[in-house]
Amino acid sequence: MSDNRSLDLAQACASLALDKKGDDPVIIHVEGVTSYTDFFVVVSAPSERQVSAIAGAIEDGMRECGVRPLGVEGKESGAWVLLDYGEVVVHLYLDEARQYYDLEGLWADAPRVDVVEDDGVAIRKAWEEAHRDEVAARREAL
């Protein structure tokens, strides 16, 4: 885990998506380029059911760490689901929608971060360990 909470959160989300067979996860570092978030995590899947399953796995995995999304959009349609964690925004697309909206092309000037292809649960637990005090405080608040 890094010293950057936002990057750790982005890695955890990407790894959880990979655990549910998400396709081609990309982490885009938009801090300094946009004012509302630090990282985008972009993932796609071939079916609406899989997009929804990936969204659910990310929500469940992060909830276990006491982290809840500030907002969730599109979960009922499954073509494009957005999970807003503040400093990290996760975009989950159907394969065709990802190509059509081309978020990676729109943010082509923003640097990419290599996704740590590890077990999502292991990454989440490492995140939880690295941010233990924050996790404890969030769990107490629940």
Secondary structure, 3 states (H helix, E strand, C coil): CCCCHHHHHHHHHHHHHHHCCCEEEEEEECECCECCCCEEEEEEECCHHHHHHHHHHHHHHHHCCCCCCCEEECCCCCCEEEEECCCEEEEEEEHHHHHHHCHHHHCCCCCEECCCCCCHHHHHHHHHHHCHHHHHHHHHHC
